[in-house]
Amino acid sequence: MKHVILGDGPTGVIAAETIRKHAPHDDIFLVGDEPEPPYSRMAIPYMLAGSIGEEGTYLRKTPGYYAARNITLRTSRARGVDGKARRVLFEDGTSLPFDRLLIATGSTPLRPPIPGADLPGVHACWTMADARKIMELATKGARVVQMGAGFIGCIIMESLASRGIKLTVVEMGDRMVPRMMGPGAGGMIKRWVEAQGIAVHTSTKVEAIEQKGNAMTVRLSNGVTVDADLVISATGVAPNVAFLKNSGIACAHGVLANEYLETSMPGVYAAGDCAEALDLVSGEHVVSAVQPNAADQAYCAGLNMAGKKTVLGGVTQINVLDTHGLISSSFGAWQGVPGGEHAEATDAANYRFLRLEFDGELLVGANSIGLTDHVGVLRGLIQSRVKLGPWKDRLLRDPLALMEAYLATAQAQAARGHTVA
């Protein structure tokens, strides 16, 4: 059996290891489109901050790790999949036959439609090559403008700030992390970041970037003009699936995958940031671009590719963010559901915030800031979909009574299930 895995990030590596464990004699090809050994993009900010070197981003650091497991690494960029011939076609004109194929190609940064976005001083922070260029330009005292204050943008922002630069962040949304946090939480994060000496413009667009000698000027929609030595584009990503056009593999926003992570083409699977998998809370297929979900999907896909039929438990929308020491999190339907109720607790002086979202007797979503002890409880209550009964009214009055509610409902339900079993 020949397995081809497109994408050598964490998803691809975990899938390859899973296949090797359960199919010790099969051929495995792990294909990436960058010259470096398989590495984690999520480790790049730590490299920017100086906490690790390039080798610290590598997913497996033992020399000869992949060869010792008979996993063949290849550097190529896919341009298509020929389902009839069961071959992956590459941009260099070569191809690879497969019996089982995993699409784990991740995401691609979006370039905003802004005049000057293609200037040499404007960079995404996505590849190792991007990181090297940013480290060259983001020296102490440099003026840096970052477009975007989403989840990825906030991680990049903290790493940049640690380099002693003068940082300005521009976000189109009315708050920071708008796709993860509601107005109350996003506004609190903005106040925290500004207190660290970072200029933040929300509800603001970058209208143009213009070259000015060796530097640039960045014109904002609020009338402000900012000089910059470096502009970082962190305006979002999209699943990397364009190469699948006309392949016969069904895609919506990402590659559509069933409960086994198999696509519309038999023997072809998808996992990670490019895949649309089942969300436990909404019951819908979603792209969940967070590493824990990607790891679960990779393991499930690897088992199925190795002939061990396994159902994915589902995807839970979870984000946990550390912004200059302020821990924030979102779970499930954090924005609420039609007709649902909510409860909110705020301690602005101490940067503490909690908002709970309900659908009938179920807790379906939450935003929290500065309440790290509640993270596991929130996940447990939302993911278990346990009926809260009278505890819902208690939480509407006092959202901080989460631990008591969890012990009285979710753990009690688990104990009953264990007794019956």
N, C-alpha and C positions, 0 to 999 in steps of 0.2 A: 504494500500500500504506500502510495506517495502522497505526502501532505505538503502543501504550499501555504505559508502564512505570509500575507502581505501586511507589513507593519512590524517593526522590531522594537516597539516601545514596551511598557509593562504588560499590556494585554497580549501582545505576540509572544513575549518571552514566557509568560505563565502558561499560555496555551501549549507552546512547544514542550515545556517541561512536563505538562500533564500528559500529552500524547506519548512522550518518551517513556514515562513511568508505566503506562498501561499498554503500550504497543512497542516493546523493546526492539523489534526488528524492522519497524517501518522506516521509510526515508522521510526526513523532515528538512524542509528548506525554509529558512527564516529570512525574509527579504525586507531590507530597509532602503531608504533613498538618500541617506547621508553617509559620509565616509567614516564617521566615528563608530566605535562599538556600540551595541544597544545601550541607550541611556534614558534617563527620566527627565522629561521637560520640566516636571515639577521641582527638580533639584537645581535648575538654572538660577533661580533667585538666590539660592545659598551660595552659588559660585560668584554671582555679582556682588554679594555682600562680603566675599572673602572668607567665608566659613569653610569652603572646600575648594579643591582644584578641579580641573576637568575630570580627572579620574574618579573623583567623588560622586559624579553624576552617573557613572556606569552602573547598570543594573546588576551585573555579576562581575566581581572584581578579581576572581581567581584566574590567573593566566591559563589559557587553553580550555576554559570552562565549557564552551559550546562544542569544541572538537572532541573533548572527552566524552560527551554525551551523544556524539554522532549527529549533531545538529549543524547543518551546513548554512553558514551565513553568506548572504549575497547582497551586493549593493546595486540596485536597479530601481527605476521608477516605472510603475505599471501604467500602460496606456489603454488597456482594455482586457476583457475576459471573453474568450471564445468558448461558450458553453457547449456547443456541439462537438468541438474538437477536444474539449476539456484541457485548455491551455490558457495560461496567463501570457499576455503580450506586453513587451516592455518597450520603452521609448528608444532604446539603443538597437532595436530591430531583432532582439533575441526573444525567446519564449521559454516557458517551463510547462511541461505537462503535469496534471494533477489528477488524483483520485478524490481527494478531499481538499477543499480550499477554505481558508479562513480570511475574511476581509477584516483587518484590524488597522486600517489606515488612519485612524484618528481624525483630527480636525486641521483646518487650514485657516490662518489669520485672514480677516477681512480687511481690505484696504479701503478706507473711507473715500467717498467721491469728493475730495477737497482739492482745489488747485494747489499744487506744490507738494502733494502727498508722496510724489515720486522723487523728491529731491534726495541727494546722497546723504544728507544729515538726518533723514527720517527712517526709523527702523522699527520693525516689529521686535518682540522679544520671545521668539519661538524656537529657533534652532540654535545649535552651538555656534554657528557662524554669526548669527545675530548677537549672541552674548559676547563674543570676542570684540565685535565692533563697538558695542555699547560700553564695554569696559575700557576701551581705548579712548572714548569720547567723554564718558562720565567721570572725569577726574575731579578732585577736590576743588570746589568753587565754581564748577561749570554750571551754566544755566540750562536746565532741562524742563521741557514741557511734555507732560504725559497726557495723551488723549484717551480717555476712558477710565472710569473708576468702578468697574465691575469686579467680579471675584478675582480673575487673573490680574487685572490692573492693580488691585490693592496689594496683591502679593509682590508684584514688580515694584510698586511704589515704595514699599518698606525697604526693599533691597537697595533701591536707588538712593533713598534718604540716608542710608548707612554709609554711603560713599562721600558724604560731606558736600553734596551739591546743593544748589538753590533750585527747589522743585516747585513747579506749578502744575496742578492737576485740573483737567477740564472734562466735565461730564455733562452729556446732553440731558440726562434724566434730572428729575427734581431732587435727587438725593444720591448718596453714594450707594453702591451695590444695589441698583434698582431692581435687578432680576433675582435678588436673594432676600432683600429686606423691604419692609413697608416703610411709609413715611417717618414714623416715630423712630424706628431703629436706624434707618439710613441717615436721618438727620443727626442722631446722636453720634454715629460714627464720624460724620463730617466734623462735628464740633471737637471730637477727640483728635482727629488728624490735624486740624488747624491749630490746636493747642501744642502740637509737636513742631510747629513752625513751617508747615507746608501750606501754600496757598491753594485753595480749592474753589473752583467756579462750577456750580451746578446750574441746571437749566440753561446751559451755555453751549454753543457750537463753535468749533474752529471753522472760520470762514475761508481762510487762506493761509498758506505758509509761503513766505517769500525769502529768497536768498538775499543776504545783506553782507557783502564781503565774504569773510570766512564763517559768518554766523547766519542766523535766520531771524525773521520777525514773524510772529504768529498773531494773526488778527482774530479776535473773538467777537461773537455776536453781541456781547454786552458792551461793546465799544472799547474794551481794553486791548492794548497791544503789548505782547510780551517778547522780549529778546531771548533767543535760545541758541545754545551751541549744539544741542541734540534734541530731537523730538521723538518720543516713543509712541507708537501706535498700538493701543491696547483696546481697540474698539469692537472686539468680539471675534468669534471663530465660527466656522461652518463645517459640518461633516465633510470629509474628503472623499466624495463619491462621484465626482464628475467623470472620472475615467470609466465608470460603469454604464454610461449612456449607450444604448443599443445592445447591451449585453444580454438582456432578458432577465436580469436580476432586478426585482421590484424595489424601487426606492421612493420614499416620500421626502422628508427632510434628510433622513439618513436611510440606511439599508434596513428594510423591513425584515424582522426575524421573529420566528415563532417561539414557543416555550422551550424548544430545544436549541435555540439560537440558529436554526436552519433558515435559510432564505427561500425565496420562491423557486430557486434552482436546486434540485436535490444534490446533496453532497457539498453544497456551498454554504458556509456559515458566516456570521458577522458578530462582532463583539467590540465593546469599548465605545469611544466617542463617536464612531461613525454608524453605530447600530441603533435602531429603535426597538426597545424591549418593553415588556409589560411593566407598568407602574402599579404597585400594589394598592396605592391609595386611590388613584383616579380610575383604575381599570383600563386605561388607555396606553397605547404604545408611545413612548417618548425617548428622546435622546437624553441620557443622563450622563453628562460629562464630568463625572467624579471618579477618582481612582478606585475606591472600594467597590463600587458597582462594576467598574471595568474588570477588576480582578475576579469577581464572582462570575461574570459573563465568560471571561477567558477560561476559567476552570471548567465551567459547564460545557462550553463549546469544545474544549479539548477532550473531555470525556466522551462526548457524542462522536467526535471525529475518530476516536479510538475504538468505537463500537460499544461504549458503555452508555446506554440510553439514560439520559438524565434530564430532568425538568428544571429550568431556572426557577428559583424561588420567587423571583420578581425583582423589581427595581423600586427602591425607596428614594425619593428625592431628599438628599442630605447634603448640606454644605456647612463646614466649620471653617472659620476664617480667623487668623491672628493678625490684627492690624496694630502694629506698634505696641503689642502687649495687651490689646483689648480683644477678648475672645467673643466672637459673635457666631450664631448658628441659625440655620433655617431647616425646617423639616416639612415634608409632605406639601399639602396645599396651604403654604404659609400665607398666601394672599386671600384665603377664605373661599367659601363656596356660596353660590346663590341661595339666599334664604337662611344661611347659617348665622350663628351667634359668635361673639368673640368676647374675650376678657383681656384686660391690659393692666399692667403694673409698671410704673416708671419711678426711678430714683435718679433724676438728672444729675444731681450733685456728685453722685458716686458712679455714674455711668453704668447703671443697672436697668435692664428693660426686659419685659416678658410680655408677649402677646400670644394668646391661644385662640385657635380657630376650631369651631365645632360644627358638625353636621348631625343634627339630632343628638343622640346620646354618644356619638363618637368624637374623639379628639382627632382631627384630620390634618392639622398643621400648626406650626409655631415659629415665631421669631424670638431669639433671646440674645442678650448682650450681658457679659460679665457674670453669668450664672453657670459656671462650668459644672457644678455639681448636678445640674438638672439635665445635662445632655443625654445621658443614658436613659433616664426616665422618660424624657420626651420621645426618644426613638422607640422605646418599648411600648408606650401607650399608643403611639400613632401606628406603628407597624403591626401590632397585635390586633388592632381594630376591635378592642374590647369595649363592650357597652359600659358606660360609666354609671348609669342609673342615677341615684341621688347625688353621687359625687360630681356630676356635671354642675348642679346648682351651687355646690360648695366651691368649685373652681371658678365659676362666674363671679362669686363674691370675693374669692381669695385665690388668684392664679398661682401663688407661691405654695399652695398646699399640694403640689404635684407629687411629692414623695408619698404622702399618706394615701393619695388617690391611687397611685401605682401599686402600693402594697395591698390595698383593699380590693383592687379590681384585677389588674393584669396578672400579678403573682398568684392571687387567689384562684383565678381561672386556670393558670398553669398547674397549680397544685391539684385542682379537681381533675384536670385532664390526666395527670400522672396517676392519680388514684384509680380512675376508671380503667386506664391501660393496665 
